[in-house]
Amino acid sequence: MWSLLIIIIAVGIILEVISLKRDPAKVKFNYVISTGTAEPGTPIKVQSIITNQSRIPISYLLIRELFPHMAELPDGLTSYAAKDGVFTENVCRVKGRQRKKIILETSINKRGVHMFMGDSIEFGDFLGFRELIMAVTNKQEVVVYPERMENRDITDALANFCGDIAAKRYLIRDPILTVGCREYTGREPMKDINWLQSARRGDLMVREYEYNRQLSVNVALSVEGIDYLDDDTLDKCCSAARTICESLVDRGIPVSFFTNALLRRTGKKEIWRCEVSLGHTGGLLEGLGRASSQSCGSLDDLLEFAHRANDSEAAFIVILPANAENAEEEIAKLKSVTRQEVLAVSIES
């Protein structure tokens, strides 16, 4: 029995000596998030890759990661709260010359920009007398889109608005699309007379235009008046903007989106514009996911910019918080200047 004990002690000493010769530089750590953008509640894979380039195995390796506060924590992990999120700890062992992948699955329901971080790895000698902590500080962000809004009032108002747009589209003549000529009846303006055709026919002839000009819609989201702590109202505004833009695009109506919300982690400090069409909504959704309650201009600045930047015959949909100051005056001013249809969508907190 003593012989067996001596052998165990000798093996332990040998393994301890070997582990003390481990070169920390030969332990590599990589941190990968499966996606940079996500719908609310969809799975997000967090992958930690440990590469042991040495022949010496690692019997104890602790991986410490920082998850966002709003992320669902995987089961079976030790976790504790931190200022910027929740630290999780996962313990494993790695053989010599082994590359090991550890995949954790999480999800986030809250719209916004969420940061994941591979914080550090910790390992030591065979007997656990020494510990070595290597900081990795590998940050990666995930932008979660706003949810689609299910609101009957908005749905009905949008349906009526789109009906007005569709009717108006067929009442506007497009001077570019001339489909032919017809006889002058005396009710047409003189500028519509086609003098060349009139000379050929011996009678006054007027141009016949196509009545199907494609109209577009400017959708403007104003965050002026939203308190920086009022995430609920901001989320509702972004959800309404997504729902409205996607509904318009589904009806075949081109959309230009404008907002005075500063976009988190982009460095942009001016009014943001995005063109939206069928199959091309990713830019809009990411922008709405990054939108903050910090405004880079007033409602008046936003509407004036949108009017100047786009088709003068585009209709307007304006999304704003219910407590926005001077909203009625600004909407009335927009109608007067553009002489186009304007739908105001007021979001209650």
C-alpha positions as CSV (number, residue, x, y, z in Angstrom):
1,M,0.0,0.0,0.0
2,W,2.8,2.3,0.8
3,S,4.3,1.6,-2.6
4,L,1.1,2.6,-4.3
5,L,1.0,5.8,-2.3
6,I,4.6,6.6,-3.2
7,I,3.9,6.0,-6.9
8,I,0.8,8.3,-6.8
9,I,2.9,11.0,-5.1
10,A,5.7,10.6,-7.6
11,V,3.3,10.9,-10.5
12,G,1.7,13.9,-9.0
13,I,5.1,15.6,-8.5
14,I,6.1,14.8,-12.1
15,L,2.8,16.2,-13.5
16,E,3.2,19.3,-11.3
17,V,6.7,19.9,-12.6
18,I,5.6,19.5,-16.2
19,S,2.6,21.8,-15.7
20,L,4.9,24.5,-14.2
21,K,6.8,24.5,-17.5
22,R,3.6,25.5,-19.5
23,D,4.1,28.5,-21.7
24,P,1.0,30.7,-21.2
25,A,1.5,32.2,-24.7
26,K,0.7,28.8,-26.2
27,V,-2.9,29.0,-24.9
28,K,-5.1,31.0,-27.4
29,F,-8.6,32.2,-26.9
30,N,-11.1,33.4,-29.5
31,Y,-14.6,34.6,-29.0
32,V,-17.3,34.6,-31.7
33,I,-20.9,35.6,-31.8
34,S,-23.0,33.9,-34.5
35,T,-24.7,37.1,-35.7
36,G,-24.4,40.9,-35.4
37,T,-28.2,41.5,-35.8
38,A,-31.1,39.5,-34.5
39,E,-34.9,39.5,-34.2
40,P,-36.2,39.6,-30.7
41,G,-36.1,36.2,-29.0
42,T,-34.2,34.4,-31.8
43,P,-31.3,32.1,-30.7
44,I,-27.8,33.6,-30.6
45,K,-24.8,31.3,-30.4
46,V,-21.8,32.4,-28.3
47,Q,-18.7,30.4,-29.2
48,S,-15.5,30.2,-27.2
49,I,-12.6,28.6,-29.0
50,I,-9.6,27.5,-26.9
51,T,-6.5,26.3,-28.6
52,N,-3.7,24.6,-26.6
53,Q,-0.7,24.7,-28.7
54,S,1.4,22.9,-26.1
55,R,1.7,19.2,-25.5
56,I,1.0,19.7,-21.9
57,P,-2.7,19.2,-21.1
58,I,-4.7,21.8,-19.1
59,S,-6.7,20.0,-16.4
60,Y,-8.5,23.1,-15.2
61,L,-9.4,26.0,-17.4
62,L,-12.0,28.6,-16.4
63,I,-13.6,30.8,-19.1
64,R,-15.2,34.1,-17.9
65,E,-17.6,35.9,-20.2
66,L,-19.7,39.0,-19.9
67,F,-23.3,38.6,-21.1
68,P,-25.7,41.6,-21.5
69,H,-28.2,42.2,-18.7
70,M,-31.1,41.4,-21.1
71,A,-29.6,38.1,-22.3
72,E,-31.1,34.8,-21.3
73,L,-28.3,32.9,-19.4
74,P,-27.6,29.3,-20.4
75,D,-28.3,26.7,-17.8
76,G,-25.5,25.2,-15.7
77,L,-23.2,28.2,-15.5
78,T,-22.0,30.1,-12.5
79,S,-23.0,33.7,-12.8
80,Y,-22.8,37.0,-10.9
81,A,-23.9,40.5,-11.6
82,A,-21.6,43.2,-12.8
83,K,-22.0,46.9,-13.8
84,D,-22.0,46.3,-17.5
85,G,-23.8,42.9,-17.6
86,V,-23.6,39.5,-16.0
87,F,-20.4,37.5,-15.7
88,T,-20.6,33.8,-16.4
89,E,-18.0,31.2,-15.6
90,N,-17.5,27.9,-17.4
91,V,-14.9,25.2,-16.4
92,C,-13.4,22.7,-18.8
93,R,-10.2,20.7,-19.5
94,V,-8.2,20.8,-22.7
95,K,-5.8,18.1,-23.9
96,G,-2.4,18.8,-25.3
97,R,-2.5,20.0,-28.9
98,Q,-6.3,20.3,-28.8
99,R,-8.6,22.9,-30.2
100,K,-11.8,23.0,-28.2
101,K,-15.1,24.8,-29.0
102,I,-17.6,25.6,-26.3
103,I,-20.9,26.9,-27.7
104,L,-23.5,28.5,-25.5
105,E,-27.0,29.5,-26.8
106,T,-28.8,32.6,-25.6
107,S,-31.5,35.1,-26.8
108,I,-32.5,38.7,-26.2
109,N,-36.0,40.1,-26.3
110,K,-35.1,43.8,-25.7
111,R,-34.5,46.1,-28.7
112,G,-31.2,47.8,-28.7
113,V,-27.4,47.4,-28.9
114,H,-26.1,44.6,-26.6
115,M,-22.5,43.9,-25.9
116,F,-20.9,40.4,-25.3
117,M,-17.4,40.1,-24.1
118,G,-14.9,37.3,-23.7
119,D,-13.4,38.7,-20.5
120,S,-10.6,36.3,-19.4
121,I,-9.4,32.7,-19.1
122,E,-7.8,31.2,-15.9
123,F,-5.7,28.1,-15.6
124,G,-2.9,27.0,-13.3
125,D,-0.5,24.2,-12.3
126,F,-1.6,20.5,-11.9
127,L,-2.0,20.7,-8.1
128,G,-3.7,24.1,-8.1
129,F,-1.0,25.9,-6.2
130,R,-0.6,28.6,-8.8
131,E,-3.2,30.4,-10.9
132,L,-2.7,32.4,-14.1
133,I,-5.4,34.8,-15.4
134,M,-5.1,36.0,-19.0
135,A,-7.4,39.0,-19.9
136,V,-8.7,38.7,-23.5
137,T,-11.2,41.6,-23.6
138,N,-12.8,40.6,-26.9
139,K,-16.0,42.7,-27.4
140,Q,-18.8,42.0,-29.9
141,E,-22.1,43.7,-30.3
142,V,-25.5,42.4,-31.3
143,V,-28.2,44.7,-32.5
144,V,-31.7,43.5,-31.7
145,Y,-34.5,44.8,-34.0
146,P,-37.7,46.3,-32.6
147,E,-40.8,44.0,-32.6
148,R,-43.6,44.5,-35.1
149,M,-46.4,46.4,-33.4
150,E,-49.9,45.0,-33.3
151,N,-52.1,48.1,-32.9
152,R,-55.6,48.2,-34.5
153,D,-55.8,52.0,-34.5
154,I,-52.5,52.3,-36.4
155,T,-53.5,49.5,-38.8
156,D,-56.8,51.1,-39.6
157,A,-55.2,54.6,-40.0
158,L,-52.5,53.2,-42.3
159,A,-55.1,51.3,-44.4
160,N,-57.1,54.5,-44.9
161,F,-54.0,56.5,-45.7
162,C,-52.7,53.9,-48.3
163,G,-56.2,54.0,-49.8
164,D,-55.9,57.7,-50.3
165,I,-52.4,57.4,-51.7
166,A,-53.6,54.7,-54.2
167,A,-56.5,56.8,-55.3
168,K,-54.4,59.9,-55.7
169,R,-51.8,58.0,-57.7
170,Y,-54.3,57.4,-60.5
171,L,-55.4,61.0,-60.6
172,I,-52.0,62.5,-61.3
173,R,-50.8,62.8,-64.9
174,D,-47.3,61.9,-65.7
175,P,-46.0,64.3,-68.4
176,I,-43.2,61.9,-69.3
177,L,-45.5,59.0,-70.2
178,T,-47.5,60.1,-73.2
179,V,-49.7,57.3,-74.5
180,G,-51.1,59.1,-77.6
181,C,-53.2,61.9,-78.9
182,R,-56.9,62.6,-79.1
183,E,-59.1,65.4,-80.5
184,Y,-59.3,68.7,-78.7
185,T,-62.6,69.2,-76.9
186,G,-62.1,72.8,-75.7
187,R,-61.7,71.8,-72.1
188,E,-58.0,71.0,-72.2
189,P,-55.3,73.6,-71.4
190,M,-53.5,75.1,-74.4
191,K,-50.2,73.6,-73.2
192,D,-51.5,70.1,-73.9
193,I,-52.1,70.7,-77.6
194,N,-49.7,68.8,-79.8
195,W,-49.1,71.2,-82.6
196,L,-47.2,68.8,-84.8
197,Q,-50.0,66.2,-84.8
198,S,-52.6,69.0,-85.2
199,A,-50.9,70.1,-88.4
200,R,-50.8,66.6,-89.8
201,R,-54.5,65.8,-89.0
202,G,-55.9,69.2,-89.8
203,D,-57.7,69.3,-86.4
204,L,-56.5,70.3,-83.0
205,M,-55.1,67.3,-81.1
206,V,-54.1,67.1,-77.5
207,R,-51.7,64.8,-75.7
208,E,-53.1,61.8,-73.7
209,Y,-51.0,61.1,-70.6
210,E,-50.6,58.1,-68.5
211,Y,-52.3,58.4,-65.1
212,N,-50.2,56.1,-63.0
213,R,-47.3,58.0,-61.6
214,Q,-45.6,56.1,-58.7
215,L,-46.0,58.0,-55.5
216,S,-43.7,57.5,-52.5
217,V,-43.9,58.1,-48.8
218,N,-41.6,59.8,-46.4
219,V,-41.7,58.2,-42.9
220,A,-40.3,60.4,-40.3
221,L,-39.6,59.3,-36.7
222,S,-39.0,62.0,-34.1
223,V,-37.7,61.2,-30.6
224,E,-37.8,64.8,-29.5
225,G,-39.5,64.9,-26.1
226,I,-38.7,61.3,-25.1
227,D,-36.9,61.1,-21.7
228,Y,-33.6,59.3,-21.8
229,L,-34.9,56.8,-19.2
230,D,-38.1,56.2,-21.1
231,D,-37.1,53.1,-23.0
232,D,-40.7,51.9,-23.3
233,T,-41.9,54.9,-25.4
234,L,-38.8,54.8,-27.5
235,D,-39.3,51.0,-28.2
236,K,-43.0,51.6,-29.1
237,C,-42.0,54.4,-31.5
238,C,-39.4,52.1,-33.2
239,S,-41.9,49.3,-33.4
240,A,-44.5,51.5,-35.0
241,A,-41.9,52.8,-37.5
242,R,-41.0,49.2,-38.5
243,T,-44.6,48.1,-38.8
244,I,-45.5,51.1,-40.9
245,C,-42.5,50.9,-43.3
246,E,-42.9,47.2,-43.8
247,S,-46.6,47.6,-44.5
248,L,-46.0,50.3,-47.1
249,V,-43.3,48.3,-48.8
250,D,-45.6,45.2,-48.9
251,R,-48.1,47.3,-50.7
252,G,-45.5,48.3,-53.3
253,I,-45.0,51.8,-52.1
254,P,-41.4,53.0,-52.0
255,V,-40.4,54.5,-48.6
256,S,-37.8,57.0,-47.5
257,F,-37.2,56.8,-43.8
258,F,-35.9,59.7,-41.7
259,T,-35.2,60.1,-38.0
260,N,-33.6,62.6,-35.7
261,A,-32.6,59.9,-33.2
262,L,-28.9,59.5,-32.7
263,L,-27.8,55.9,-33.6
264,R,-25.8,54.2,-30.9
265,R,-22.2,53.2,-31.6
266,T,-22.2,54.7,-35.1
267,G,-20.7,58.1,-34.5
268,K,-23.4,59.8,-36.6
269,K,-24.6,63.1,-35.3
270,E,-27.0,64.1,-38.0
271,I,-30.5,63.2,-39.2
272,W,-30.4,59.7,-40.6
273,R,-31.9,58.7,-43.9
274,C,-32.6,55.2,-45.2
275,E,-34.3,54.0,-48.4
276,V,-36.6,51.0,-47.9
277,S,-37.9,48.6,-50.5
278,L,-39.1,45.1,-50.8
279,G,-36.3,42.7,-49.7
280,H,-34.2,45.6,-48.5
281,T,-35.2,46.3,-45.0
282,G,-32.1,45.3,-43.1
283,G,-30.6,48.8,-43.0
284,L,-33.9,50.2,-41.6
285,L,-34.2,47.4,-38.9
286,E,-30.6,47.9,-37.7
287,G,-31.0,51.7,-37.6
288,L,-34.2,51.3,-35.5
289,G,-32.3,48.8,-33.3
290,R,-29.6,51.4,-32.7
291,A,-32.0,54.4,-32.3
292,S,-31.6,56.3,-29.0
293,S,-33.8,58.9,-27.3
294,Q,-31.1,61.5,-27.8
295,S,-32.1,63.8,-30.6
296,C,-29.9,65.6,-33.1
297,G,-32.5,68.1,-34.1
298,S,-36.1,69.3,-33.5
299,L,-39.2,68.0,-35.2
300,D,-39.2,71.0,-37.4
301,D,-35.6,70.3,-38.5
302,L,-36.5,66.7,-39.2
303,L,-39.6,67.5,-41.4
304,E,-37.8,70.3,-43.3
305,F,-34.8,67.9,-44.0
306,A,-37.1,65.1,-45.2
307,H,-39.1,67.5,-47.5
308,R,-36.0,69.0,-49.1
309,A,-34.2,65.6,-49.4
310,N,-36.9,63.7,-51.3
311,D,-39.6,63.8,-54.0
312,S,-41.7,66.9,-53.6
313,E,-44.8,64.9,-54.3
314,A,-44.1,62.3,-51.6
315,A,-46.7,61.9,-48.9
316,F,-45.7,62.0,-45.2
317,I,-46.2,59.8,-42.2
318,V,-44.8,61.3,-39.0
319,I,-44.3,59.1,-35.9
320,L,-43.7,61.0,-32.6
321,P,-44.3,60.7,-28.8
322,A,-47.7,62.0,-27.6
323,N,-46.0,64.6,-25.4
324,A,-44.1,66.2,-28.3
325,E,-44.3,70.0,-28.1
326,N,-45.7,72.1,-31.0
327,A,-46.5,68.9,-32.9
328,E,-49.8,70.1,-34.3
329,E,-48.3,73.3,-35.5
330,E,-45.4,71.5,-37.2
331,I,-47.8,69.0,-38.9
332,A,-50.0,71.9,-40.1
333,K,-47.0,73.7,-41.5
334,L,-45.8,70.5,-43.3
335,K,-49.2,70.1,-44.9
336,S,-49.2,73.8,-46.0
337,V,-45.7,73.6,-47.5
338,T,-46.0,70.2,-49.3
339,R,-49.7,70.2,-50.1
340,Q,-49.5,66.4,-49.7
341,E,-51.2,63.8,-47.5
342,V,-49.8,63.7,-43.9
343,L,-50.6,61.1,-41.3
344,A,-49.5,61.8,-37.8
345,V,-49.0,58.7,-35.5
346,S,-48.8,59.7,-31.9
347,I,-47.3,57.1,-29.5
348,E,-48.5,57.1,-25.9
349,S,-46.0,56.3,-23.1
